[in-house]
Amino acid sequence: MQRRFMQCDVFSTVPTRGNGLAVVLDGEGLDAEAMQRFAAWTNLAETTFLLPPTDPALADYRLRIFTATRELPFAGHPTLGSCAAWLRAGGRPADERIVRQECAVGIVAIDLRGTVPAFVAPPTRIEPLAPDVLAEALAALRIDPADVVRSARLANGPVWEAIELRDAACVLAADPAGAHFPHERAIGLIGPHPEGSETDFEVRMIDVWHGVKEDPITGSLNAALACWRRDEGRLDRDYVVSQGTAIGRLGRVHVRREGDAVLIGGATTILIEGMLEL
């Protein structure tokens, strides 16, 4: 069966320098096995499938998100990219200012009023990061413990081992080559750039399990980091994150606060539009 398809580049204004996403706009009728098989075939970080909402009064569409190996309850760049694809395909939200996306974590609002679309960060559970877990992560990434400012275990669907370092240079100097753990661990690093720099923070997301995979730009991680800053009273202004620098990407994540809500925004470029047989 022919289905509408788009391929997007998210969190960058420069095509191919962001995070790639495949979007199947006509996902109805596909079961989870078929979705997973296609996601493995695209071999992108994520592939998404748009479906009718369970309740049209609550959401504009429903989204399922797959990596090459599993389904995710929520992810940031698939949320923004899928929203952009839905709008490009003629989708019209019930509220012209906000798109409401249904996914496994519930209803995620995407605000269209700013300079770039931004999703409202889902709730984040913040817990201490066990000292032995922190020590293992630092050793694996060759980070000097003296460069650590603070750490936490953050969960907003995915679970992150979040480590704040004293500056962006320390983040970029982290070396994951050869890192290995017996089970999958997602480590998020953040550190400030010098005042007056183009961006405020440098972020890296390193997934370690039978090898190392660095994600180009990670909306859900940046959402969790921003909620962590908010809950500790450190989110006192809007800021821009650069991510993907270490692997040749030009990611820009825009973080802003509206009351208690944290919004994570970024640009999306549609690179490919067409039909696929699926």
N, C-alpha and C positions, 0 to 999 in steps of 0.2 A: 504494500500500500504506500502511495506517495504521501509524504508529510513535509510541511514547511520547516525550514531549517535556517538558522543563522549562526555564524561564528563571530564572537565578540572579543575585544581586547579591553580589559577592565583595569581601572586605577591608573591610567596613563593617557595623556593627550597625544602621545606619539605612537602610531600604529606599530604593533609587534614588540613594544617595549613594556607592556603591562602584563596582565595575567590572562591567558587564553581561556575561553569558555565556549562550549557547544550548547546550543539551545534548540530543542525540538519543540516547535510551537503547537503541534497537534499530538499531544501525548496520550490522548484518550484511546483506550483499546489495547494499549501495551501493558503487559504484566511486568512485574519487577525483574523477572529473569531476562526478558527482552531488553529492558532498560539497562540492566547491568552489562549485558553483552555488548550493546552499542557503546556504552561509556568506556568499556575496556578497549573497544575498537578505535575510538577517537584518540585514546591515550593522552588526553588532556588532564589537567588537574581535576576538573569537574565537568560533568555534562548534566544538563537539566532538562526536565520535561514539564511543559505547561499543561495544566488540566483545569476543567471547570471547578469552581470553588464548591466546597461542601454546602455552604450557605451563602448565596449571593448577597445577602444583607450584611454579611460580616467581612467578606473578602472579594477582591476583583478576580483573582485566579488562585489556583493551588499549584504548588511547586514541589517536585521531587528532585533531589540532588544526589548524584552518584559520582564517586571517584572511580578510578579504573578497577577498584576491588570491593567497594562497599557503598551503601547508602548513608548519607549524612542527615542528621536532623535539621541542621542549619549551617550556612556558610555565607560569608560576606560578599565576596566578589560574584558568586553565582546569583545572589539576591539582586545586586545592582545591574549585572549584565542581563539577567532574565527580564527584569523590569524594563530596561531599555529596548530589548527585543520585542516584548509585548506591546509597548507603545509604538514602536516602529511598524509593527504588523497591523496597527489600527486599533489596539486596545484603548478603551476610554474608561478611566476610573469613575466611580460614582461621585467622588469628590475630586475636582480637577487639581487640587493642591496636593493630594496624597493618594498614593497607590497602596492598597492593602493586600499583602501577600499571605496566603495560608501555607504553612509548612509544618513539619513535625514538631517544632517548638511552639506553635501557635500562630497568631496573627502578627506579622512584622510590617510596620508602616514604613513606606519610603516617601520621604518629603521631597516634593518637586520645586519648592519655592526658592531654594538657594542657588548659588552659582553652579553647583553640581548636585545631582540627586544624592540623597543621604538617607540611609536606613536608621531607624531607631534601634539602638543596641538592646538586645534581649537581656533579661536579668542575668547577672554574673555572681556565682557563688565564690567567695574569697576565703581561702584557708591558708594556714601556714604551710610552707614547703618544708618537708622534713629535712633536717640537716644532712642526713646521709644521701638523700635524693639530690639535694643541691650540690653536695661535694662530688657525686658521680657525674653530674651534668658539667660542672666546671672542669673536671679532669678530662672528660670526653672532648670538650671544645677548646681545651688548652687556655682557659681563662684564669688569670691570677685572682685568687679569692680576695685580695686587697682591693680589687677594682669593683667589687660588688657593693652596691648601695642598699638594695633591699631585694626581697624575693617573695613569691607567693604562688600558691596553686590556685588557678583560676578556671572556672567551668561555666561555659555559656552554651552548652551543647557539646562542642569539643572540650577537652581538658588540656590546659597549658601549664607547663612549668615556666613561670615568668620570672625573669631575672633582669633587674635594672642595674646597668653599669654606669660608671662615673662619667663617661662621655661617649660620643658616637665613634670616636677612633677605637675605643675598646671593643665596641660592637663589631666594627668592620674587621678588627684583628682576630676575632674568634676563628678558630681553625677546626672545622668538623671532620676533616679528612681522616678516615680510619676509625671514626667513632662507631661503637657497636653496643647494643643493649639486647638482652634476651627477649624483651617485649617492646612494643612500639611506645615511643615517648616523643611528644611534641614540645620543643623548647623554644620559648619566645624571648628574644633579647631586645632591650630598648636602652638608649642612651642619648643625652642631649647634644645637639650641635652647638658650636660657639654662637654667642649672641650676634645677630646680624647675618647669619647664614641664610641660604635660600629656604631651608626647611628647619623645623625646630628639633626634631628627633630622628634618629636612625633606628629602624626596626628590622630584625631578621627572625624568620621562623624556620627552624631546623627540625626536620622529622627524622628520627634515628631508629632504625630497626632493620637488621640484616643489610646495612648500607645506609647512606645518608642522602636525604632529599631536601633541598632548600626550596621553599615556596617563594615564588616571585613577589607577590603582594597578598596579604592575608587580612581580609576585612574582619573576620570573626576574632582574630587575635588582637587587632587594633581596638576592636570594640571592648574586649575584656580588659585590655590595658587601660583604656580610658575610664571604664567603670571603676577599676582599681584606684586610679588617681582621684576620681570623684569621691569615692567612699572614704578616702583618707584625707580629703580636704585639699588635694593638690591640683584639681582641675579648675583653675581660676581664670583661664582664658582659652580662646580657640587656638588650635595649633595645626601644623601640617607635618606629616611624617613622610620621610623618604624610605622606601623599601625596595629590595631587589638590586641595590647597588653592587653588592658583592658578586652577583651573577649576571651583570650586564643589562639589567632592566632599569626603567626610569619610572618607578611607581611613586605616586603621590596620593596620600590618604588625608582627607580633610576631616578634622575632629572639631565638633562644636557642641556646646551645652545649651539647652533651653530648659530652665528650671531644673528638675531632677533628671530629665531625659538627656541621654548622650546620643549624638547623631554622627554617623560615619559615612562620609561621602567620597565620591570619586567620579572621574569621567569614564565613559564607555564609548568605544568606537566599534561600529558594525563593520567587519571586514568582508564577510561572505554572506550572501543571501541566496537561497535556492530551494530546491526540492530534493528529498532523498527517498530512497526506497527502503522501507522498514516495516 
